[in-house]
């Protein structure tokens, strides 16, 4: 009888563990959808200021000291995020998207573009190494990048787009 219970326990734990591990395809799909929702939604109210830039920083994120008005370094735990701001580009600019798509050395796994109210944005997942992925979110002349583990792709893309969406350069 104890053998049956032991097998049921092991089978139950296996199902729980497998359900907690989502595939790259699921992370990618969920992440791009999360980025789209953040892009199309209302901008988060800025809660930090770096020089003349007002920005929303989600809970758990912090601004690094060496940041300036065009390059802001954010961190969350061991992860680093680099925010590039080109104030000369309009929200409709496709500069960062065009640069990404023209780079033949990048292995873009998935990307999605968004347009709304004169704004152009995109989110992309680029293979960086076997278990790491470069994530990019951008609106106009604002771009945020990080290197992410597979299990963090969806939540990072959402947070990243929320940050980018909160910044107004005009």
KETOR-99562 format. One record per residue (C-alpha): residue number from 1; x, y, z; residue in three letters. Coordinates in steps of 0.2 Angstrom, whole numbers, always signed. Each point is the difference from the previous one (the first is absolute). Example, Ala and Ser with C-alpha at 12.3 -4.5 7.8 and 13.67 -1.06 7.14 Angstrom:
BEGIN
r i->1; xx->+62; yy->-22; zz->+39; aa->Ala
r i->2; xx->+6; yy->+17; zz->-3; aa->Ser
***
This chain:
BEGIN
r i->1; xx->+0; yy->+0; zz->+0; aa->Unk
r i->2; xx->+14; yy->+12; zz->+4; aa->Unk
r i->3; xx->+8; yy->-3; zz->-17; aa->Unk
r i->4; xx->-16; yy->+6; zz->-9; aa->Unk
r i->5; xx->+0; yy->+16; zz->+11; aa->Unk
r i->6; xx->+18; yy->+3; zz->-4; aa->Unk
r i->7; xx->-3; yy->-2; zz->-19; aa->Unk
r i->8; xx->-15; yy->+12; zz->+1; aa->Unk
r i->9; xx->+10; yy->+12; zz->+10; aa->Unk
r i->10; xx->+15; yy->-1; zz->-13; aa->Unk
r i->11; xx->-12; yy->+2; zz->-14; aa->Unk
r i->12; xx->-9; yy->+15; zz->+8; aa->Unk
r i->13; xx->+17; yy->+9; zz->+3; aa->Unk
r i->14; xx->+5; yy->-4; zz->-18; aa->Unk
r i->15; xx->-16; yy->+8; zz->-7; aa->Unk
r i->16; xx->+2; yy->+15; zz->+11; aa->Unk
r i->17; xx->+18; yy->+3; zz->-5; aa->Unk
r i->18; xx->-3; yy->-2; zz->-18; aa->Unk
r i->19; xx->-15; yy->+12; zz->+1; aa->Unk
r i->20; xx->+12; yy->+13; zz->+8; aa->Unk
r i->21; xx->+12; yy->-1; zz->-14; aa->Unk
r i->22; xx->-6; yy->+8; zz->-15; aa->Unk
r i->23; xx->+8; yy->-2; zz->-17; aa->Unk
r i->24; xx->+9; yy->+14; zz->-10; aa->Unk
r i->25; xx->-15; yy->+0; zz->-12; aa->Unk
r i->26; xx->-12; yy->+4; zz->+14; aa->Unk
r i->27; xx->+11; yy->+13; zz->+8; aa->Unk
r i->28; xx->+3; yy->+8; zz->-17; aa->Unk
r i->29; xx->-19; yy->+0; zz->-4; aa->Unk
r i->30; xx->-5; yy->+7; zz->+17; aa->Unk
r i->31; xx->+14; yy->+13; zz->+1; aa->Unk
r i->32; xx->-4; yy->+7; zz->-17; aa->Unk
r i->33; xx->-19; yy->+1; zz->+5; aa->Unk
r i->34; xx->+5; yy->+8; zz->+16; aa->Unk
r i->35; xx->+10; yy->+13; zz->-9; aa->Unk
r i->36; xx->-14; yy->+4; zz->-12; aa->Unk
r i->37; xx->-12; yy->+2; zz->+15; aa->Unk
r i->38; xx->+12; yy->+12; zz->+9; aa->Unk
r i->39; xx->+3; yy->+9; zz->-17; aa->Unk
r i->40; xx->-18; yy->+3; zz->-3; aa->Unk
r i->41; xx->-5; yy->+3; zz->+18; aa->Unk
r i->42; xx->+1; yy->+17; zz->+10; aa->Unk
r i->43; xx->+18; yy->+5; zz->+4; aa->Unk
r i->44; xx->+5; yy->-3; zz->+18; aa->Unk
r i->45; xx->+2; yy->+15; zz->+10; aa->Unk
r i->46; xx->+19; yy->+4; zz->+2; aa->Unk
r i->47; xx->+6; yy->-2; zz->+18; aa->Unk
r i->48; xx->+19; yy->+4; zz->-3; aa->Unk
r i->49; xx->+9; yy->+14; zz->-8; aa->Unk
r i->50; xx->+18; yy->-1; zz->-9; aa->Unk
r i->51; xx->+5; yy->+17; zz->-4; aa->Unk
r i->52; xx->-14; yy->+6; zz->-11; aa->Unk
r i->53; xx->-8; yy->-17; zz->-4; aa->Unk
r i->54; xx->-15; yy->-5; zz->+10; aa->Unk
r i->55; xx->-1; yy->-19; zz->+1; aa->Unk
r i->56; xx->-10; yy->-14; zz->+7; aa->Unk
r i->57; xx->+10; yy->-13; zz->+10; aa->Unk
r i->58; xx->-9; yy->-16; zz->+5; aa->Unk
r i->59; xx->+2; yy->-7; zz->+17; aa->Unk
r i->60; xx->+17; yy->-9; zz->+2; aa->Unk
r i->61; xx->+9; yy->+10; zz->-13; aa->Unk
r i->62; xx->+13; yy->+14; zz->+4; aa->Unk
r i->63; xx->+9; yy->+13; zz->-9; aa->Unk
r i->64; xx->+19; yy->-2; zz->+0; aa->Unk
r i->65; xx->+11; yy->+15; zz->+4; aa->Unk
r i->66; xx->+9; yy->+1; zz->-16; aa->Unk
r i->67; xx->-16; yy->+4; zz->-10; aa->Unk
r i->68; xx->-2; yy->+16; zz->-10; aa->Unk
r i->69; xx->-14; yy->+8; zz->-10; aa->Unk
r i->70; xx->+3; yy->-11; zz->-16; aa->Unk
r i->71; xx->+6; yy->-16; zz->+8; aa->Unk
r i->72; xx->-8; yy->-6; zz->+15; aa->Unk
r i->73; xx->+5; yy->-17; zz->+9; aa->Unk
r i->74; xx->-13; yy->-9; zz->+10; aa->Unk
r i->75; xx->+2; yy->-15; zz->+10; aa->Unk
r i->76; xx->-11; yy->-13; zz->+8; aa->Unk
r i->77; xx->+9; yy->-13; zz->+10; aa->Unk
r i->78; xx->+15; yy->-6; zz->-10; aa->Unk
r i->79; xx->-8; yy->+6; zz->-17; aa->Unk
r i->80; xx->+5; yy->+16; zz->-8; aa->Unk
r i->81; xx->-11; yy->+10; zz->-12; aa->Unk
r i->82; xx->+7; yy->+13; zz->-12; aa->Unk
r i->83; xx->-12; yy->+14; zz->-5; aa->Unk
r i->84; xx->+5; yy->+11; zz->-15; aa->Unk
r i->85; xx->-9; yy->+16; zz->-3; aa->Unk
r i->86; xx->+2; yy->+10; zz->-16; aa->Unk
r i->87; xx->-9; yy->+16; zz->+2; aa->Unk
r i->88; xx->+2; yy->+4; zz->-18; aa->Unk
r i->89; xx->-11; yy->-14; zz->-6; aa->Unk
r i->90; xx->-19; yy->+2; zz->+0; aa->Unk
r i->91; xx->-12; yy->-13; zz->+8; aa->Unk
r i->92; xx->-3; yy->-6; zz->-18; aa->Unk
r i->93; xx->+18; yy->-4; zz->-4; aa->Unk
r i->94; xx->+5; yy->-17; zz->-6; aa->Unk
r i->95; xx->+19; yy->+3; zz->+2; aa->Unk
r i->96; xx->+3; yy->-14; zz->+13; aa->Unk
r i->97; xx->-11; yy->-12; zz->-9; aa->Unk
r i->98; xx->+9; yy->+3; zz->-16; aa->Unk
r i->99; xx->+17; yy->-2; zz->+8; aa->Unk
r i->100; xx->-5; yy->-16; zz->+7; aa->Unk
r i->101; xx->-8; yy->-8; zz->-16; aa->Unk
r i->102; xx->+15; yy->+6; zz->-10; aa->Unk
r i->103; xx->+13; yy->-9; zz->+11; aa->Unk
r i->104; xx->+2; yy->-17; zz->-8; aa->Unk
r i->105; xx->+11; yy->-6; zz->+15; aa->Unk
r i->106; xx->-15; yy->+0; zz->+11; aa->Unk
r i->107; xx->-11; yy->-16; zz->+2; aa->Unk
r i->108; xx->-17; yy->+8; zz->+3; aa->Unk
r i->109; xx->-11; yy->-14; zz->+7; aa->Unk
r i->110; xx->-16; yy->+10; zz->+0; aa->Unk
r i->111; xx->-5; yy->+19; zz->-1; aa->Unk
r i->112; xx->-16; yy->+9; zz->-1; aa->Unk
r i->113; xx->-3; yy->+18; zz->-5; aa->Unk
r i->114; xx->-14; yy->+12; zz->+7; aa->Unk
r i->115; xx->-8; yy->+16; zz->-6; aa->Unk
r i->116; xx->-12; yy->+11; zz->+9; aa->Unk
r i->117; xx->-3; yy->+19; zz->+0; aa->Unk
r i->118; xx->+15; yy->+5; zz->-10; aa->Unk
r i->119; xx->+12; yy->-12; zz->+10; aa->Unk
r i->120; xx->+10; yy->-14; zz->-7; aa->Unk
r i->121; xx->+6; yy->-13; zz->+12; aa->Unk
r i->122; xx->+7; yy->-18; zz->+0; aa->Unk
r i->123; xx->+6; yy->-14; zz->+11; aa->Unk
r i->124; xx->+12; yy->-13; zz->-5; aa->Unk
r i->125; xx->+8; yy->-16; zz->+7; aa->Unk
r i->126; xx->+18; yy->-3; zz->-7; aa->Unk
r i->127; xx->+10; yy->-16; zz->+3; aa->Unk
r i->128; xx->+15; yy->+5; zz->+11; aa->Unk
r i->129; xx->+7; yy->-17; zz->+5; aa->Unk
r i->130; xx->-8; yy->-17; zz->+3; aa->Unk
r i->131; xx->-10; yy->+5; zz->+15; aa->Unk
r i->132; xx->+1; yy->+19; zz->+0; aa->Unk
r i->133; xx->-10; yy->+12; zz->-11; aa->Unk
r i->134; xx->+2; yy->+18; zz->-4; aa->Unk
r i->135; xx->-17; yy->+9; zz->+2; aa->Unk
r i->136; xx->-4; yy->+17; zz->-8; aa->Unk
r i->137; xx->-15; yy->+11; zz->+2; aa->Unk
r i->138; xx->-1; yy->+17; zz->-9; aa->Unk
r i->139; xx->-11; yy->+15; zz->-4; aa->Unk
r i->140; xx->+7; yy->+13; zz->-12; aa->Unk
r i->141; xx->+17; yy->+5; zz->+7; aa->Unk
r i->142; xx->-1; yy->-9; zz->+16; aa->Unk
r i->143; xx->+7; yy->-18; zz->+1; aa->Unk
r i->144; xx->+2; yy->-11; zz->+15; aa->Unk
r i->145; xx->+11; yy->-16; zz->-1; aa->Unk
r i->146; xx->+5; yy->-14; zz->+12; aa->Unk
r i->147; xx->+7; yy->-18; zz->+0; aa->Unk
r i->148; xx->-13; yy->-12; zz->+7; aa->Unk
r i->149; xx->-2; yy->-18; zz->+6; aa->Unk
r i->150; xx->-14; yy->-9; zz->-10; aa->Unk
r i->151; xx->-11; yy->-1; zz->+15; aa->Unk
r i->152; xx->+0; yy->+19; zz->+2; aa->Unk
r i->153; xx->-3; yy->+5; zz->-18; aa->Unk
r i->154; xx->-19; yy->+3; zz->+2; aa->Unk
r i->155; xx->+0; yy->+10; zz->+16; aa->Unk
r i->156; xx->+16; yy->+10; zz->-6; aa->Unk
r i->157; xx->-8; yy->+5; zz->-16; aa->Unk
r i->158; xx->-15; yy->+7; zz->+9; aa->Unk
r i->159; xx->+10; yy->+10; zz->+13; aa->Unk
r i->160; xx->+11; yy->+6; zz->-14; aa->Unk
r i->161; xx->-14; yy->+7; zz->-11; aa->Unk
r i->162; xx->-8; yy->+8; zz->+16; aa->Unk
r i->163; xx->+16; yy->+9; zz->+3; aa->Unk
r i->164; xx->+2; yy->+6; zz->-18; aa->Unk
r i->165; xx->-18; yy->+5; zz->-2; aa->Unk
r i->166; xx->+1; yy->+11; zz->+16; aa->Unk
r i->167; xx->+13; yy->+11; zz->-8; aa->Unk
r i->168; xx->-5; yy->+16; zz->-10; aa->Unk
r i->169; xx->+14; yy->+8; zz->-10; aa->Unk
r i->170; xx->-11; yy->+14; zz->-8; aa->Unk
***
